[in-house]
Amino acid sequence: MKKVGMQICRLAERTVLRTGGFCFLYRVENINQLASVVARFGKFYCLGNGSNVVISDSGVSLPVIRLAGDFGKIRFEGNNVIAGAGVPLSFLIAECAKRSLDGIQNLFGIPATVGGAVYKNAAAFGVSFGEKVKWANVFRAGRLRKISGGEIGFGYRKSSFLKSDVITEVCLELKEERREFIEAEMRKIKLERIKKGFIAAHGTGCVFENPKGYFAGKLIEEIGCGSLRRGGVSVSENHANVFSTSRSFLAKDVFLLSEEIKKRVFDAWGVFLKNLIEFWGNLI
Ligand SMILES: Cc1cc2nc3c(=O)[nH]c(=O)nc-3n(C[C@H](O)[C@H](O)[C@H](O)COP(=O)(O)OP(=O)(O)OC[C@H]3O[C@@H](n4cnc5c(N)ncnc54)[C@H](O)[C@@H]3O)c2cc1C
């Protein structure tokens, strides 16, 4: 068996949100390599594209697993597409469009991997990834299991997968549609995302969950937190539930700004905002 590639690397260079100090990164290319890393360490972080995780500036002590090789493959079976968890979501959408497969184009532009999109049940413009999942393969408790879409609990930006699970492959059930129609929708979605400022490299996605019956962004804006900033991070001008990041900012800034906002929203509205973004490691 080919040895697993381990690197000591700065996560800020490997994540969409550009945060994270040094870590031991294990790039696994197949199930055997994944099984050996999981068996060796027991506890680990599984990193997708790093678009929803803010990682400590001093790094993390647990090993970080990243899926590559076999986990980056796509195959088509009729109207089903089977994608490795390491495939970039927008690439998958473009490949489906080429084959006239309709259903996930509204998610175009979300800077996720397929694994991260399932785990977080990524959603946009009325479509959620989870609703298209026919089955998923997951490495759990030392073996690979196939779980049907109906057995997976999908909720608002979450799924019932465990922290110790590694999703390896996903099958989506799509419909046939004209390629031109799907591609026109992708272009429309792309423009909408640019207009709303939901673009990677400029900042985060939504930082907080919308509490039942409220919009987090509205609660933040209405108490004048729309111009708050900490270090190199500020509340976005386009959307108060999104943070903009400067060229040089710290993970700590994101954490401190989110904590300040949670405190102010609770004091003003009595509503507790929950993080949608995950924080890894020691932030302060
Ligand atoms: C500019 C921008 C715009 C965004 N717009 C949207 C949007 O419109 N809609 C939306 O829903 N989200 C959006 N997001 C948030 C983010 O892209 C999603 O949450 C996405 O699903 C995360 O995928 P990822 O591959 O980056 O996962 P990561 O951020 O790397 O990881 C997120 C979580 O998933 C887990 N994970 C990743 N891969 C696996 C795997 N193979 N097996 C098990 N667990 C895994 C990680 O351990 C972690 O807990 C946006 C983010 C940014 C920066």
The ligand as an SDF file (V2000), in Angstrom:
LIG
                    3D

 53 58  0  0  0  0  0  0  0  0999 V2000
  -18.1670   33.1180    0.4660 C   0  0  0  0  0  0  0  0  0  0  0  0
  -18.9570   31.9850    1.0820 C   0  0  0  0  0  0  0  0  0  0  0  0
  -20.2630   31.7630    0.6690 C   0  0  0  0  0  0  0  0  0  0  0  0
  -21.0150   30.7210    1.2400 C   0  0  0  0  0  0  0  0  0  0  0  0
  -22.2900   30.5370    0.8130 N   0  0  0  0  0  0  0  0  0  0  0  0
  -23.0280   29.5140    1.3450 C   0  0  0  0  0  0  0  0  0  0  0  0
  -24.3660   29.2680    0.8940 C   0  0  0  0  0  0  0  0  0  0  0  0
  -24.8970   29.9700    0.0220 O   0  0  0  0  0  0  0  0  0  0  0  0
  -25.0430   28.2390    1.4560 N   0  0  0  0  0  0  0  0  0  0  0  0
  -24.4900   27.4310    2.4090 C   0  0  0  0  0  0  0  0  0  0  0  0
  -25.1600   26.4770    2.8760 O   0  0  0  0  0  0  0  0  0  0  0  0
  -23.2310   27.6570    2.8590 N   0  0  0  0  0  0  0  0  0  0  0  0
  -22.4890   28.6510    2.3510 C   0  0  0  0  0  0  0  0  0  0  0  0
  -21.2090   28.8760    2.7930 N   0  0  0  0  0  0  0  0  0  0  0  0
  -20.6590   28.0450    3.8770 C   0  0  0  0  0  0  0  0  0  0  0  0
  -19.8650   26.7930    3.4090 C   0  0  0  0  0  0  0  0  0  0  0  0
  -19.4240   26.9180    2.0790 O   0  0  0  0  0  0  0  0  0  0  0  0
  -20.7090   25.5120    3.5640 C   0  0  0  0  0  0  0  0  0  0  0  0
  -21.0190   25.2680    4.9180 O   0  0  0  0  0  0  0  0  0  0  0  0
  -20.0250   24.2580    2.9830 C   0  0  0  0  0  0  0  0  0  0  0  0
  -20.9670   23.2070    2.9800 O   0  0  0  0  0  0  0  0  0  0  0  0
  -18.7660   23.8260    3.7200 C   0  0  0  0  0  0  0  0  0  0  0  0
  -18.0700   22.9000    2.8960 O   0  0  0  0  0  0  0  0  0  0  0  0
  -16.4770   22.7170    2.9980 P   0  0  0  0  0  0  0  0  0  0  0  0
  -16.1010   21.6180    2.0570 O   0  0  0  0  0  0  0  0  0  0  0  0
  -15.7800   23.9830    2.8510 O   0  0  0  0  0  0  0  0  0  0  0  0
  -16.3660   22.1650    4.4930 O   0  0  0  0  0  0  0  0  0  0  0  0
  -15.3810   22.6520    5.6390 P   0  0  0  0  0  0  0  0  0  0  0  0
  -15.6120   24.0840    5.9240 O   0  0  0  0  0  0  0  0  0  0  0  0
  -14.0010   22.2060    5.3620 O   0  0  0  0  0  0  0  0  0  0  0  0
  -15.9570   21.7750    6.8540 O   0  0  0  0  0  0  0  0  0  0  0  0
  -17.2390   22.0520    7.3810 C   0  0  0  0  0  0  0  0  0  0  0  0
  -17.6590   20.8620    8.2600 C   0  0  0  0  0  0  0  0  0  0  0  0
  -17.8750   19.7210    7.4350 O   0  0  0  0  0  0  0  0  0  0  0  0
  -17.0700   18.6390    7.9020 C   0  0  0  0  0  0  0  0  0  0  0  0
  -16.6430   17.8510    6.7320 N   0  0  0  0  0  0  0  0  0  0  0  0
  -16.1020   18.3090    5.5770 C   0  0  0  0  0  0  0  0  0  0  0  0
  -15.8810   17.2620    4.7430 N   0  0  0  0  0  0  0  0  0  0  0  0
  -16.2890   16.1490    5.3970 C   0  0  0  0  0  0  0  0  0  0  0  0
  -16.3050   14.7640    5.0810 C   0  0  0  0  0  0  0  0  0  0  0  0
  -15.8530   14.2950    3.8980 N   0  0  0  0  0  0  0  0  0  0  0  0
  -16.7800   13.8890    5.9920 N   0  0  0  0  0  0  0  0  0  0  0  0
  -17.2300   14.3230    7.2000 C   0  0  0  0  0  0  0  0  0  0  0  0
  -17.2400   15.6290    7.5690 N   0  0  0  0  0  0  0  0  0  0  0  0
  -16.7730   16.5230    6.6630 C   0  0  0  0  0  0  0  0  0  0  0  0
  -15.8730   19.2960    8.5960 C   0  0  0  0  0  0  0  0  0  0  0  0
  -15.2590   18.4090    9.5180 O   0  0  0  0  0  0  0  0  0  0  0  0
  -16.5790   20.4630    9.2780 C   0  0  0  0  0  0  0  0  0  0  0  0
  -17.2130   20.0000   10.4580 O   0  0  0  0  0  0  0  0  0  0  0  0
  -20.4370   29.8930    2.2380 C   0  0  0  0  0  0  0  0  0  0  0  0
  -19.1160   30.1240    2.6380 C   0  0  0  0  0  0  0  0  0  0  0  0
  -18.3810   31.1660    2.0740 C   0  0  0  0  0  0  0  0  0  0  0  0
  -16.9600   31.3960    2.5200 C   0  0  0  0  0  0  0  0  0  0  0  0
  1  2  1  0
  2  3  1  0
  2 52  2  0
  3  4  2  0
  4  5  1  0
  4 50  1  0
  5  6  2  0
  6  7  1  0
  6 13  1  0
  7  8  2  0
  7  9  1  0
  9 10  1  0
 10 11  2  0
 10 12  1  0
 12 13  2  0
 13 14  1  0
 14 15  1  0
 14 50  1  0
 15 16  1  0
 16 17  1  0
 16 18  1  0
 18 19  1  0
 18 20  1  0
 20 21  1  0
 20 22  1  0
 22 23  1  0
 23 24  1  0
 24 25  2  0
 24 26  1  0
 24 27  1  0
 27 28  1  0
 28 29  2  0
 28 30  1  0
 28 31  1  0
 31 32  1  0
 32 33  1  0
 33 34  1  0
 33 48  1  0
 34 35  1  0
 35 36  1  0
 35 46  1  0
 36 37  1  0
 36 45  1  0
 37 38  2  0
 38 39  1  0
 39 40  1  0
 39 45  2  0
 40 41  1  0
 40 42  2  0
 42 43  1  0
 43 44  2  0
 44 45  1  0
 46 47  1  0
 46 48  1  0
 48 49  1  0
 50 51  2  0
 51 52  1  0
 52 53  1  0
M  END
$$$$
